[in-house]
Amino acid sequence: MLNLYRKDLIPANFDFSTDLQQGVKPVGGLLLSHAHLDHAGYLPYLREDLPVTTSVISGALLKSLQDTNRQLYSELIAVVAKELLDTGILKTAKGSPLQPRPFHLLQRPKDVNGFNDNVWNCNYTKKPYLPATPDYLENSCQIAKYNIKAWPVDHSIPGAMAHGVETSEGWIVYTGDLRLHGSKGNLTRAFFQEAAQLHPLLLITEGTHPEETNPVTEEQVKQRSMEVVAKTEGLVIADFGARNVERLLSFLQVASETQRYLVLTPKDFLMLEYLNYATPEVPNPLRDPWLLMYVAPKGRTDGWEDHVRSLVPEEKTVDARRIRSHPDDYILCFSYYDFANLLDIDVHKGSYIYSSSEPFNEEMAMDHEKIKNWIDLFGFHIYGRLGQAAGGKDERDPFHGSGHIHAQGLQEMIETIRPKYLIPVHTEKSDFFQQFQGLTTVLTVQRNKLLRLD
């Protein structure tokens, strides 16, 4: 499968005999379910000529991520050629432009020209950029002579999609990450029904949390957060996952109902600007009266920061001094990498709401300890399951709703779609799926092993 990767990243003396998948047909395209980095983060390593099919919302999220990063994620959408120096170090080839990958963007943006000009072809680097226009389609296309269907589904990031590929033996359907307990669970159920009509040969499903039977809903998160903010004297810090736009909009509603301003970082402001061109469901950050942008003192700014600062009028910005003088007026959307700004803000009274996932490994648990040290330094009351032991149980009220489908939802999906074969992925609990043997044939995959369907 080495033909999947960019040639300029493969050393000339690489031993191709290690490719365990020789004889397999070459990859003809990529189906990207959503813009979380565990799904999209390795795009910079993949061949730049491979067409990528994803939603226009995911495209906007990837572009905002590319534009605000200098290193690895700076080549999610567009690629710049690399060359190998005599020292053995890879370096950007001198004078090479950023060349956008070919993209099929599903669910056409509300303003195609605006999206092209203000999102897709923006370039805030010093490298030349070759403008490109993606193919805008609805929910189907063709890649490498295969018919592709796509369905919007609910997840903790907007723009998530499930995909189906029509083969000579039948349809192969992949769920991506999805759930039923979010605000758009109806989309996920519509996918179940439409996929069932294809009588798929194979369903590849996520199975992240099959042990969950009573998931927290976004409405519960919003109500719990509302109660905390309403009773807080001082500053509120809301810490939630990057690109969790649904959570951001929940806190925006909390802010407006509690008469506080929701303060975003410049990265989040740019993300909302891009998303507003992609979908009418995301508000224009410049027009919402309860949104402000935090401006930190910096000696040097990147091009994208200069763009955002020129875009946002002064009355829509706030700095450390203003927050320090009236902390009761604000909810700060800060996460770990923003906490150094708390030294400038210097407020020692308020609430910190941890509204992201519990740690699922030791490294994440250590990160939680670092966050707790920051929050303890400023004397904030902590809400949410910050500091929970990895894999442990916590009796505190959660302020986070998972992006993954629960046990009853998995059962409903499999019993509705009824594929001939079922392969669970994105899971450490494959035993859960053995209960469906008989209704379907449950298969497991192994690394570097080719799985053939009889």
Order of alpha helices (4+ residues) and beta strands (2+ residues): beta-alpha-beta-alpha-beta-beta-beta-beta-beta-alpha-beta-beta-beta-beta-beta-alpha-beta-alpha-beta-alpha-beta-alpha-beta-alpha-beta-alpha-beta-alpha-beta-alpha-beta-alpha-beta-beta
